[in-house]
Amino acid sequence: MARSLRALDTDGGVVEVTSRTVHGRYLLRPSLEANERVLGVLGRAQRLFPVDIFAFVFLSNHFHLLMRVSSTLRMAEFTGYLKGNLAKELGQLHDWDEKFWGRRYHSASVADSGEAQSKRFLYILSNGCKEGLVDSPLDWPGVSSAPVLYRGDTSLEGTWYDRTAQCRARLRGQRKLFPSVETVHISPLPFLEGLTAEQQRQFLVDAVRRVEAETRERRIEHKQPALGIRGVLDQHPHGKPESFVRSPAPRFHAASFEELQQMKAARELMTAAYRDAAERLRRGDENVRFPAGCFPPPPPFVQTRAPP
């Protein structure tokens, strides 16, 4: 199956990035130490590869990030660093030395309209509630932007461990840790940037209340209580859901049919140009130019002969 192209389909560069653990295992399960490490890795990734983060949530087996990136390269650098170091840190914490992530990360462009961005923000906010785990976004015991935004804050701190320095100390016969504080900075959604801090916070409070109301209605309709914080914390990190259904993830998020069609048209043009350039490259054209923002395929294989 061919991989979809990494692309920014809007001028604003707002994307939703998500990734799931292998088999849907609970390798991201919340705990005080796991939360500290997740925030430390996230903060360091943002400092090394600057992006604007608007919202995020790390459930036990997947995460969502709503952010603005300057290019597909920056998105790949940031997400690759984030996923690679989460696998190292949480794999060590949970004694898991096998494959950590199920697939490469999925990215979906979000339309520039405030309605489209608001919908994706609400979707991320509802994670944990819509799965039947907790009754409010504020109850999720793992890493989430909801509580800090609800309080009116704009940053979270975590702990980063310098494993290189730790290894060097171990070679000298020393058992030492080298922790440092990393900060995750949260930016207001683009369509909220012109509002006051109090107006921005009111939007966030209203969003939380809306998710809580929808969750309450869903509980009453299905007559099924939430798993609860204790149930989430009692899950074993190596465990996995009894039923694990993979559904196709959308490539675009739009608030109207017109927005969706514009994004699809832009992607089709880019894909056609990419395929044409790839075909010319296979035919030996070394001066071929790929569309801006693409990752070109590797050069064609060249047969060589062993010396006589």
ABEGO torsion letter per residue (X at the ends): XBBBBBBBABAAGBBBBBBBBBGGBAAABBBAAAAAAAAAAAAAAAAABBBBBABBBBBAABBBBBBBBABAAAAAAAAAAAAAAAAAAAAAAAGBABBABABBBBBBBBBABAAAAAAAAAAAAABGAAAGABABAAABABBBAAAAAAAGBABBBBBBBBAAAAAAAAAAGBBBBBBBBBBBBBBBBAAAAABBAAAAAAAAAAAAAAAAAAAAAAAAAAGBBBAEAAAAAABBAABBBABBBBBBBBABBBABAAAAAAAAAAAAAAAAAAAAAAAAAAAGBAABBBBBGBBBBBBBBBBBBBBX
